[in-house]
Amino acid sequence: MNAQKLLIGTLAGLVAGVAIGLLTAPAKGSETRQKIADSASSMKKKLRGIANKTMDELDELRALVETEMNDLSADVKDRVLALIETSKQRNNHKQEEVTLL
């Protein structure tokens, strides 16, 4: 969440800086408006690219986590079954000891 706020703040500062730079530059109003529109369009394309890349990375992370969770689940299952088997063997051994007494 903190990285997201940092990214939004950086982008907002960048947009504000571009807008101030364009507004203070000596040019006709129509030229300035066109530059602002072009800059906004360019920024929009960049943001879409960042969003798409982020979504792709999140999809990759999700697939990785799912794979790891499946592997972990199988490992936990195997360990639980082994513990149950060990407990059964110990219980049988104890029953044999009690029978011998």
C-alpha positions in Angstrom: 0.0 0.0 0.0 2.9 2.4 0.8 4.5 1.8 -2.6 1.1 2.6 -4.3 0.9 5.9 -2.4 4.5 6.7 -3.4 3.7 5.9 -7.1 0.6 8.1 -7.0 2.4 10.9 -5.4 5.2 10.8 -7.8 2.9 10.7 -10.8 0.8 13.6 -9.4 4.0 15.6 -8.9 5.2 14.8 -12.4 1.9 15.9 -13.9 1.8 19.1 -11.8 5.4 19.9 -12.9 4.6 19.4 -16.5 1.5 21.5 -16.3 3.3 24.4 -14.5 6.1 24.2 -17.0 3.8 24.5 -19.9 1.7 27.2 -18.4 4.7 29.4 -17.6 6.3 28.9 -21.0 5.8 31.8 -23.4 3.4 30.4 -26.0 -0.1 31.0 -27.4 -3.0 29.7 -25.3 -4.0 27.3 -28.0 -0.5 25.9 -28.3 -0.3 25.6 -24.5 -3.6 23.8 -24.3 -2.5 21.4 -27.1 0.8 20.7 -25.3 -1.2 20.0 -22.1 -3.5 17.6 -24.0 -0.6 15.9 -25.6 1.2 15.5 -22.3 -2.0 14.1 -20.7 -2.4 11.7 -23.5 1.2 10.5 -23.2 0.8 10.2 -19.4 -2.4 8.2 -19.9 -0.6 5.7 -22.2 2.3 5.4 -19.7 -0.1 4.7 -16.9 -1.9 2.1 -18.9 1.4 0.4 -19.7 2.4 0.4 -16.0 -1.0 -0.9 -15.0 -0.8 -3.7 -17.6 2.7 -4.7 -16.5 1.6 -4.6 -12.8 -1.4 -6.9 -13.6 0.9 -9.3 -15.5 3.3 -9.4 -12.6 0.4 -10.0 -10.1 -0.9 -12.8 -12.3 2.6 -14.4 -12.3 2.8 -14.0 -8.5 -0.7 -15.5 -8.0 0.3 -18.5 -10.1 3.5 -19.0 -8.1 1.7 -18.7 -4.8 -0.9 -21.2 -5.9 1.8 -23.7 -7.0 3.6 -23.2 -3.7 0.4 -23.7 -1.7 -0.4 -26.9 -3.6 3.1 -28.2 -3.0 2.9 -27.2 0.7 -0.6 -28.8 1.0 0.7 -32.1 -0.4 3.8 -31.9 1.9 1.6 -31.2 5.0 -0.8 -34.1 4.0 2.2 -36.5 3.7 3.5 -35.4 7.1 0.2 -35.8 8.8 -0.3 -39.2 7.3 3.2 -40.2 8.5 2.5 -38.9 12.0 -0.8 -40.9 12.1 1.0 -44.0 11.0 3.7 -43.5 13.6 1.1 -43.0 16.3 -0.7 -46.2 15.2 2.5 -48.1 15.4 3.3 -46.7 18.9 -0.2 -47.5 20.0 0.1 -51.1 18.8 3.4 -51.4 20.6 1.9 -50.1 23.8 -1.1 -52.5 23.5 1.4 -55.4 23.1 3.2 -54.3 26.3 -0.1 -54.2 28.2 -1.0 -57.7 26.9 2.3 -59.1 28.1 1.7 -57.9 31.6 
